[in-house]
Amino acid sequence: MFSTGQLIFAGCFVVAFIVLMIFSYRKDIKLHRKYYKGSIFILVGFIVFILLLFALKTYLQPE
């Protein structure tokens, strides 16, 4: 399916991407704490909403 070179490139790309994302996040952590304070509640709200939709779908699904 994939050649050995493609798999090596994909592995190196994933590792480099993750390292750069961690480095960038660490660099901007003070700004994140200042400007995105309380954003965890929005994430929790989205998760609850999706779980509610899933529960309604399974509950209202005809058997």
C-alpha positions as protocol buffer text, in pm:
chain_id: "A"
residue {
  index: 1
  type: MET
  ca { x: 0 y: 0 z: 0 }
}
residue {
  index: 2
  type: PHE
  ca { x: 267 y: 254 z: 104 }
}
residue {
  index: 3
  type: SER
  ca { x: 636 y: 234 z: 24 }
}
residue {
  index: 4
  type: THR
  ca { x: 898 y: 230 z: 298 }
}
residue {
  index: 5
  type: GLY
  ca { x: 1008 y: 582 z: 209 }
}
residue {
  index: 6
  type: GLN
  ca { x: 653 y: 715 z: 240 }
}
residue {
  index: 7
  type: LEU
  ca { x: 611 y: 553 z: 582 }
}
residue {
  index: 8
  type: ILE
  ca { x: 942 y: 698 z: 703 }
}
residue {
  index: 9
  type: PHE
  ca { x: 846 y: 1043 z: 576 }
}
residue {
  index: 10
  type: ALA
  ca { x: 504 y: 1021 z: 744 }
}
residue {
  index: 11
  type: GLY
  ca { x: 662 y: 916 z: 1073 }
}
residue {
  index: 12
  type: CYS
  ca { x: 918 y: 1197 z: 1064 }
}
residue {
  index: 13
  type: PHE
  ca { x: 650 y: 1449 z: 968 }
}
residue {
  index: 14
  type: VAL
  ca { x: 422 y: 1345 z: 1256 }
}
residue {
  index: 15
  type: VAL
  ca { x: 704 y: 1362 z: 1511 }
}
residue {
  index: 16
  type: ALA
  ca { x: 823 y: 1703 z: 1384 }
}
residue {
  index: 17
  type: PHE
  ca { x: 468 y: 1840 z: 1377 }
}
residue {
  index: 18
  type: ILE
  ca { x: 398 y: 1731 z: 1735 }
}
residue {
  index: 19
  type: VAL
  ca { x: 729 y: 1873 z: 1860 }
}
residue {
  index: 20
  type: LEU
  ca { x: 664 y: 2208 z: 1688 }
}
residue {
  index: 21
  type: MET
  ca { x: 308 y: 2225 z: 1826 }
}
residue {
  index: 22
  type: ILE
  ca { x: 431 y: 2160 z: 2181 }
}
residue {
  index: 23
  type: PHE
  ca { x: 707 y: 2420 z: 2140 }
}
residue {
  index: 24
  type: SER
  ca { x: 462 y: 2680 z: 2006 }
}
residue {
  index: 25
  type: TYR
  ca { x: 210 y: 2613 z: 2282 }
}
residue {
  index: 26
  type: ARG
  ca { x: 477 y: 2643 z: 2553 }
}
residue {
  index: 27
  type: LYS
  ca { x: 594 y: 2970 z: 2401 }
}
residue {
  index: 28
  type: ASP
  ca { x: 244 y: 3124 z: 2412 }
}
residue {
  index: 29
  type: ILE
  ca { x: 118 y: 2974 z: 2739 }
}
residue {
  index: 30
  type: LYS
  ca { x: 103 y: 3311 z: 2920 }
}
residue {
  index: 31
  type: LEU
  ca { x: -113 y: 3460 z: 2645 }
}
residue {
  index: 32
  type: HIS
  ca { x: -340 y: 3155 z: 2648 }
}
residue {
  index: 33
  type: ARG
  ca { x: -397 y: 3188 z: 3021 }
}
residue {
  index: 34
  type: LYS
  ca { x: -476 y: 3559 z: 2984 }
}
residue {
  index: 35
  type: TYR
  ca { x: -707 y: 3559 z: 2681 }
}
residue {
  index: 36
  type: TYR
  ca { x: -867 y: 3214 z: 2690 }
}
residue {
  index: 37
  type: LYS
  ca { x: -959 y: 3200 z: 3058 }
}
residue {
  index: 38
  type: GLY
  ca { x: -1284 y: 3008 z: 3104 }
}
residue {
  index: 39
  type: SER
  ca { x: -1282 y: 2849 z: 2759 }
}
residue {
  index: 40
  type: ILE
  ca { x: -1293 y: 2505 z: 2922 }
}
residue {
  index: 41
  type: PHE
  ca { x: -1660 y: 2565 z: 2998 }
}
residue {
  index: 42
  type: ILE
  ca { x: -1733 y: 2610 z: 2627 }
}
residue {
  index: 43
  type: LEU
  ca { x: -1560 y: 2280 z: 2553 }
}
residue {
  index: 44
  type: VAL
  ca { x: -1760 y: 2105 z: 2826 }
}
residue {
  index: 45
  type: GLY
  ca { x: -2078 y: 2260 z: 2684 }
}
residue {
  index: 46
  type: PHE
  ca { x: -2004 y: 2127 z: 2336 }
}
residue {
  index: 47
  type: ILE
  ca { x: -1931 y: 1779 z: 2471 }
}
residue {
  index: 48
  type: VAL
  ca { x: -2253 y: 1777 z: 2674 }
}
residue {
  index: 49
  type: PHE
  ca { x: -2450 y: 1895 z: 2370 }
}
residue {
  index: 50
  type: ILE
  ca { x: -2306 y: 1620 z: 2149 }
}
residue {
  index: 51
  type: LEU
  ca { x: -2375 y: 1357 z: 2415 }
}
residue {
  index: 52
  type: LEU
  ca { x: -2731 y: 1486 z: 2447 }
}
residue {
  index: 53
  type: LEU
  ca { x: -2782 y: 1460 z: 2070 }
}
residue {
  index: 54
  type: PHE
  ca { x: -2642 y: 1106 z: 2072 }
}
residue {
  index: 55
  type: ALA
  ca { x: -2869 y: 1007 z: 2362 }
}
residue {
  index: 56
  type: LEU
  ca { x: -3175 y: 1151 z: 2187 }
}
residue {
  index: 57
  type: LYS
  ca { x: -3085 y: 973 z: 1866 }
}
residue {
  index: 58
  type: THR
  ca { x: -3054 y: 635 z: 2037 }
}
residue {
  index: 59
  type: TYR
  ca { x: -3366 y: 692 z: 2247 }
}
residue {
  index: 60
  type: LEU
  ca { x: -3588 y: 803 z: 1957 }
}
residue {
  index: 61
  type: GLN
  ca { x: -3459 y: 548 z: 1707 }
}
residue {
  index: 62
  type: PRO
  ca { x: -3732 y: 304 z: 1603 }
}
residue {
  index: 63
  type: GLU
  ca { x: -3665 y: -59 z: 1679 }
}
